[in-house]
Amino acid sequence: MPLALPAAAGVPSVVLCTLNAKYIHASLGLRYLLANMGDLKPRTVLREFTIARKPQELLDELLATLGPKQAGATQVIGFGVYIWNVTQTEALLRLLKAQRPDIKVVLGGPEVSHEVDEQAIVRLADHVITGWGDTSFPKLCRALIHGPKPLMKVIAGEQAPLEQIVLPYDEYTEADLAHRLLYVEASRGCPFKCEFCLSSLDKTATAFDLDAFLAQMQGLYARGARNFKFVDRTFNLKIDASVRILQFFLERLTDDLFVHFEVIPDHLPDRLKAMIAQFPPGVLQFEVGIQSFNVDVQKRISRKQDNAKTVTNLGWLVNESNAHLHTDLIFGLPGETLESFAQGFNQLHALKPHEIQLGILKRLRGTPIARHTIEYGMVYETEPPYTVLQTGAVDAQTMQRFTRFARYWDLVANSGRFTQTLAVLLDAPSPFNGFLDFADWLWRTTAKTSGLSPEMLVDALADYLCSQRGLALEAAQHTLLADYVASGARANPKALQGLLPRRATPATGGGKGLAQRQERHGAAQRMEVPVP
């Protein structure tokens, strides 16, 4: 049998494709694949879309890229599949296979690396690479195009030594640098075993050669890159490397430099503190995963965290550094009650981090959290994103109640638009219960968790503070007016009519600056889910 021919000159043999949650996100994984395509790289193109677009539109663009079917030529599309895009990717793949069954489809990514036999999208594909694809995907493409044909549908990705992997940062285009958040990684893997996280399956963390990595960062910086989001699971694991990376950015300070790191909260030695303390405001953002302060829950999910050191370090970061602190809590962990979560929330809030991101547990495919399902009454959605619906400690109604709490918390607290009003709102024996009362009231009076404009929230907060908290209208208006003007908004909420300056000048920093930082931060794995 003759070997398959490559596509005609000017027509790609391989298309790398994924559906991002937002345009601002740029796929680091696909750029790794592109950088490592070797002899196939000149015939490989990258196409990124967003999940908001219609599948037929995406198919039309992909087929236009590939051109008409060519006799004897094999063409490949590799899809990056994640929890936030699997549904839309499956719809696209169904259309593709109906119209062009000759195109070989290869899937990769965390969503199709586990439990592959259970997934409809896997049945539609020709091949699936589980785990690392940096070298395995190019090898598979060569076999599909040149032969001999691979015998296996599901292929375990080869975990190549990091020094054999071509770094992907030259694959960021000028448009990426100008308009998108750039994801980078100085290391891969994680030594910790938190059972809700796919990184718990890693044996350890491995670092890229630091000199080579920093040379790539210098290349990006020289091309104008100023936003860097490190996806390392534990940036501050190896302090020598952490200090060198921070020193690199400290020597290149500009007014628009922004660098995001994910750090473990109980490992902040003095040498690292000394480096962090040298950065001015607005440059560093640290994402700190607390998840739970409940010791029993921590042990249950194999999470090692020194709570005393965590509290001390968070206090230092808030009070002694200029870093923007984005902290995370997860609701719905096995055995965690609403009451114990509230205690952890109050403890974290007292430390005054800039943001508290409230997540709800999701059972990611392959994660060890599944072992608690029966014993702790865990019930999850059967479709992505596999959010927990109830547990033995939290009934379904309470879970929905918290989901609304988290949504309103984002709109009021994390938006940065209501700094002074939030302090009034949380001025209660328990900040958590104070906001929960507002969240319950807002749901009763609006039955909405989306479509709530800042002006609608201003009016709702004025109504609540006066009718439910007994605050004088003038006092509520005074606080809300200060927040509204500082946010830079220009509309005219009913509660503030006749009080707004004719042409309020938006304040620099404050709520507007925080909103910009959040947009740049993105949170690639986070997706907005309809709230009951």
N, C-alpha and C positions, 0 to 999 in steps of 0.2 A: 504494500500500500504506500503510495507517495506521501511524503511529508506535507503538512499543511503549509500553504504559502502565506507570507506576510501580507498585510494590507497594501494597496497600491500606494505609490509615492504621494506624500502629502496627506494621506488618510491615516489616522492613528490606529495602531493595533490594540492599544490598551487605554481605557478610560478609568481613571480613579474618581469615584463619586461618593459624596455623602450629603445628607440633609442636615444642616445646622439648625439649632434652635433659633438663632438670630443671625443677621448678616454680620454683626460685629465679631462673631466667633469665627476663627480661622482654624481649620483642622490640622493639628500638629501630626496626627497619625498618617494622614494621606501624604503629607509632605515628606515624612520619613520614607514611605513607600516610593515616592517619586525620586527621591535622592538616591535610592538604592536599586534602581531599575537597571543599572549597568548598560549593556548594549541595547536594551529595549527603551532606554530613556528618551532618545530622539523620537520614538514613535508612541510615546505615552503623554496623555494630557490629563489635567486635573479639572474637574467640574464640581463646584460647590453650589448648593441651593439652600433654601430654607424650608422648614416644615410647613410654612403657611401657604406655599404654592400648590396648585392643583397637580395631581400626578400626571395627567395627560399633557400639561404644559411642559413638565420636566422631561417626559418621554420624547416629546417632539424635539426638544433641544438636544437631548442625548443622541437621537437618531440623526439629527442634522450634523452633529459632530462626527459621527461614525461614517456617514454617507450610506449609499445603497449597498445591499448585499453583494459581495463579490465572490464569484465561484472559486473555490479552492482556498480562500483566505479565512483565517480564524481571527476573530476579534473578541476581546475580553473586556467586561466591565467589572471592576472591583468595587463593592459597596462597603462603606464603613457603617456598621450597625450598632446603635446605642439605644439605651432605654427610652430616650426622648424622640427617636425617629423610627423605631422598628415598625410601627403601625403604618406610617406613611411610606416607608421603604418597601414594605410588603405590597402595598397597593400599586406602587410604581412597577415593582417586579412582575406582578400579575399582567399588567398591560404590556410590559416589554416582552415577556415570554409568549403572549398571545400574538404579538405582531412580528417579532423577530426571534423565533426560537433558536436560530442558528448562533446567536451571540452567546458566548460562554459567560456565565455569571458566577463570580466568586464573592463570597461573603466573609467578612472579618469584623472583629470588634468584640467588646465585652459581652454584648447581649447575645451573640451567637457562639460564644466560646464555652458555654455550659448548657446542659440539658438540651442538647441539639435535637435529640430524637422527638422531643415534644413540640417542636416549633414548625408552624406552617410555612414560614418564610424559608426555612432550611429545605423543606421539600421542594420548593420552587427553584432552588439554586442548583447549579451544576457541581459546585465545590464549596466547601467551608474550611477556612483556616482558623483553628482555635488558638488563642494565645498570641504570642509574638508573630508578626508578619513581615518584619523588616527584610529578612532574607528569604523567607519561605514563599512569599507572594511572587517576587520576581522569578524564583525557581519554577513555581507552578506555571506562570505565564509562558516561560520558555518551553515547558513541556507541552502546553496546550497549542502553542504556535508552531513549534518545530518538531515536536515529538521527542521520545515516545509518549503516548497519551498516559496520563496518570490513571491508576486503577482504583484508587480510593476516592470516595466523595468527601469524607471528613479527614482533614489533614492536620495533625498536631503541629503547631508552629514551632520552629526551631529557635531556641533562645540563644542566639549567637552572642559571643563575647562583645561587650560594648565597643571595644577598639576596632572591631570589624564592621561596625555600622557607620555608614556615611551620615554625618550630621545634616539636618534638613534646612538650616536657616537661610541658605541662599535661595531656597524655593519660595520664600516670602517675596511677593512682588512689591513694586512701588505703590500700587493701590492698597495692598495689605498694610504697608507701613503707614500710609496716610489715613486710612479709615477703619482699621480693624485692630482688635486686641491680639497681641502676639504672645503665643504660648511657647514657653521654653522649659527645658528640664536639665538640671545638672546631675540628676541621679534617677534611677528607676527602682521600683520596689519599696517595700516597707518591712521592717523587722517586727512590727507589732501585729497582733492577732485579733483585733476588734471584729467580732463576728458579723456585724452588719455591713462590712466593707469588703470589696473584692480584693483589696490589697492584703487581706488576712491570708490569702492563698500563696502569697510570695514567701520564698524562703528567707530572704533578707533584702536589704537595700544595697545597690551597687552604683558607684559613682562613675560618670564619664571622666575621661582625662581632663583635669581642670584647666590646664593650659590651652588645650584644644577648644574646650568649651568657651573660655573667656575670649579666645581669638574670634570665635564666631559671634559672641556678643559685641565685640568691638566692631565687627563688620556690620552688624545690624545698626549699631549706634552711629557709625560713620555714614550710613545711608539715611539717617534721620529718625530711626526708631527711638521713641521715648516712653512707650508703654510696654512693660514686660510682666507677664503673669507666669510665675514659676509654678509648674504642676507637680513638683516634688512633693511626695506625701509627708516628708519629714525634713524640711529644709535645715533645721538646727540640730540634726542628728550628729553630724561631724563638724565640730566647732571650727577647726582649722579651715575647712572649705567654706563654711558660712562666713567667716571673717574676711576671707579673700574676696568672695563675691560681693559682700557689702562694700569693701574697700574699692573695688572696681567701680561701683556706682557712685560712691562718695567722691571719687576723683573726677566724675563726669556730671556733676550736679548742674541742672538747668531748671528754669522755672516750671517747665512742663514735664519733667521726669516723674514717672510713676512706676513703682515696682511692688509687686504683690507676692507674698510668700505664705505658705501654709506651715505653721510651726506647732510643735508639741508644747503644751503649756507648762510642763514641770521641769524643763531643761533649759535654763537661761543663765549660764555661768557669767562671771563678772567680765570676762574678755569680750563676750558677745554684747553684753549690756553697754560696755564702753564704746563699742562701735555704733550700736543703734543710737546712742545718745547724741552722736555727732550730726545726725540727719535733721534738717529743718522740717517744718510742717509740710504736709501734702505730698511727700515723696514715698514713704514706706506705708504699706498696708499689710497687716498680719491677719491671716485667718486662723483662728484658734479654736480647734474642736474640743469643746468641753463635753458635750453630748449628755452627760449626767453626772451629778455630784453624789448620787446614791451609791454607796459602797457595795451593797449587795448586788445591785444591778450591774455595776462595773465588773465584779467578779463573775457574774453569770455570763456576760458576753465577752469574757477574756480581755477586758480592757484594763491595762496597767496605767494607773494615773495617781500620782501623789497629790491629793487634794490640797494639802497644806501648802506645798510648794507652788501649786497652780495658783492659789489665791494670792500668795506673795508676789509671784511673777506678774500676774495680771495687774496687781496694784502698782508695781513698779512701772510697767509699760504705760499705764494710764497717767500716772502722776509724774514720772521722771523722763518720759520720752515723748517725741512728737509723732510717733507712729499712730496710724489710724487702726483701731482695733475692731475687727469683725469676728465676733464670737458665735459659736454654734451650739445649740441644744437640740436633742432629738426626743420627740414624744412618741410613746407607744412601745418602748423597749420592754422585753419580757419582765413582768412583775412590777413595773413602774406604775404607781398610781398617780392620779391627778394631784393628790395632796403632796406626794413626795417630789413630783416634778415642780410643783409650785414652790416648794422650799428651795430647790436648786435654782429656779429662776430668780427668786428673791435674793439669794446669795450672790448670784452673778450680777444682777442689776445693781446691787449695793456697791459693786466694784467700779461701776460707771464706764463700761466699755462703750465705744461709739455706736456699735450696732450689736443687737442680739438677733441672730437669724434662727427662727423657730422651724425646724424641720419635723417631718412626720416619717416614722420608720417605713422603709420600703424593703421588700424581700428581693434583693437583687439575685438574679440567677447564679447559682454556684456558691453563694455565701453560706457559712456555717450557721447563721442565725436560724436556719430552717430546723435545726435539731430541737429547738424549743417549742415547735408548733403545737404539739399535742399537750405537753405538760403545762404550758402557760396559756393555752386557749387562743393561740394566735390565728386570726382570720385575715387573709389578704385578698385584695383585688386579684382576679385571675388575668386581667389584662394590664399592660404597662400603664403606669409605672409601678404596679404591684404594691400599692400603699396598704398599710395595715388598716383594717376596718374596725376591728375590735380585738380586745385581749381578755384574758381572764380577770385582769385588774381594771380594765376600762371598757365600758359597754359602748355599743355603736353610737348611741345618742351623745355620750360624752366625747367620743372621738370627733363627731361632727362639730360639736360645740368648740372643741379646741382648734379644729381646722379653720373655723371662722375667726377665732381669736388670733391665730397666726396671720391670717390674711389682713385683718384690721391692724395688727401690729406693724406689718410692713407699710401700710398706707399712712399710719399716724406716726409711729416711732421711727422706723428705719428710713422713711422718706426724708427725714430731716426738716420737714416743713413746720413741725409743731413743737419745737424745742421747749418753749416756756409753758405751753398749754399741757404738754405731756407731764411736766413736773407737777402741775396741779392735779391732773388726772390720776397720777400714781401716788399722790399724797394721801395714803391710806395705811392702816395697820399692816396690810399686805399689798405691795405693788401688784402682784399677780392677780389677786382677787379684785383689786380696784379696777384693773383693765378688763378683767373678765366680766365684771358687772356692766361696764360700758359696751363690751362686745355683745353681750346678751341683749342689752337694750337696743343697740344699733340694728341687730338682726330682727328684733321684734318690730321695730318701727319702719324699717326699710325693706326687709326681706331681700337685701342685695349684698353681694360680696364683690361685685365688679361694676364698672360704670359709675363709681363714686368719685366725682371730680373733687379737686381741692376745695372748691367753693361749697359743694354739698357737704363735705366733711366739716368745714368751718361752721356751717349752719347747724349741723348735727351736734357738734361739740358744744356750741353755745346752748342749744336746747337741753342737752344732757346735763351740763354743769349747773344750769339754773334749775331745771325741774327735778333732777335726781340728787344733786349734791348740795342744793340750797345756796349756790353762789349767786351773788348779786349780778344783775345783767351788766352793769357798768364794769365790774371786775372781770367778768368773762370776756367782754368786748375788748377791754384794755389788753389782756393777754393775747387774745386771738389776733388783734390788730397788729401787735408787735411781730408775731410770727408771720402773718400774711405779708406784711411789708418786707420783712427780711427775706422771705422766699422769692421775692421778685415777681409774684403774680400780679396781674393787671385787671382781673375781672372785678365784680362787685357783689360779693355775697350778701344775702339779705341781712344777716346779723350785723354786718359792718356798713350798711348803707348810710351815707352822710358822714362817715368817719375817715374814709380813706383820703390820703393826699391826692391832689389832682394828678400829679405825675410822680408816683413814688419811684425812687431810684433803687433798683435792686441792689441788695447788699452783696459785697464780695465775700466769698467763702460761705459760711453758714449753711442753710439748707440747700441752696443751689449747688454749692461745692460738693456737698455730700452726695447729692443725687448724681453729679457727674462722676464721682469716684465709684459709686455703685455701678453705673453703666459700664465704666471701663473694666471694673472687676468682673462683671458678667456672671460668673458662676456657671461655667459651661455645662455642668451636669444637671443644673437646676432648670426645671421647666414649670411653667404656670399651669396648674391643674384646676379644673372646675371645682368649686367649693360647694358642698351641699348647704 
